[in-house]
Amino acid sequence: MPAILAKYGARVLTRGGRYETLEGPERFNRFVVIEFPTFEQGVACFYSAEYREAAAFRRRNKVGRTSS
């Protein structure tokens, strides 16, 4: 995944590490926050063939969950 993010100029602001859920249901064990230089680059990354393949792998193998 790092190569996909680099291609679109993204940088990971935080991932994993210590956390505490202060409000609402505790559903996640790991958070990842990614920043893109522009909105358009973020959308392009999301719709890229590389990301879609990685996302399909994640869903197929149940190795991660996303939240809206």
C-alpha positions in Angstrom: 0.0 0.0 0.0 2.8 2.5 0.6 3.6 2.6 -3.1 0.0 3.4 -4.0 -0.1 6.2 -1.5 3.3 7.6 -2.7 2.0 7.6 -6.3 -0.7 10.1 -5.3 1.4 12.2 -3.0 -0.2 11.0 0.2 1.3 10.8 3.6 0.2 8.8 6.6 -0.4 11.1 9.5 -0.9 8.4 12.1 -1.5 4.7 12.3 -1.8 2.2 15.1 -0.4 3.2 18.5 -2.1 3.9 21.7 -5.7 5.1 21.7 -8.7 5.4 23.9 -12.3 5.5 22.7 -13.9 8.3 24.8 -17.4 8.2 23.4 -19.5 5.9 21.3 -19.1 2.2 20.6 -15.6 0.8 20.6 -15.3 -0.9 17.2 -11.7 -0.3 16.1 -8.4 -1.6 17.2 -6.3 0.5 14.8 -6.8 3.9 13.3 -5.1 5.2 10.1 -5.3 8.8 9.0 -4.0 9.6 5.5 -3.5 13.1 4.0 -3.5 13.9 0.3 -2.2 17.1 -1.2 -5.5 17.8 -2.9 -9.0 16.4 -2.9 -8.6 15.3 -6.5 -5.5 13.2 -5.7 -7.4 11.5 -2.9 -10.3 10.6 -5.1 -8.0 9.5 -7.9 -6.2 7.2 -5.4 -9.4 5.7 -4.2 -10.6 4.9 -7.7 -7.2 3.7 -9.0 -6.9 0.1 -10.0 -4.1 -0.4 -7.5 -6.1 0.8 -4.5 -9.2 -1.1 -5.6 -7.2 -4.3 -5.8 -5.7 -3.7 -2.3 -9.2 -2.9 -0.9 -10.7 -6.1 -2.5 -7.9 -8.1 -0.9 -8.6 -6.5 2.5 -12.4 -7.2 2.3 -11.9 -10.7 0.9 -9.5 -11.7 3.7 -11.4 -9.7 6.4 -8.1 -8.1 7.5 -9.6 -4.6 7.9 -12.7 -2.6 8.2 -13.5 0.9 7.1 -15.9 3.4 8.6 -17.8 6.3 7.1 
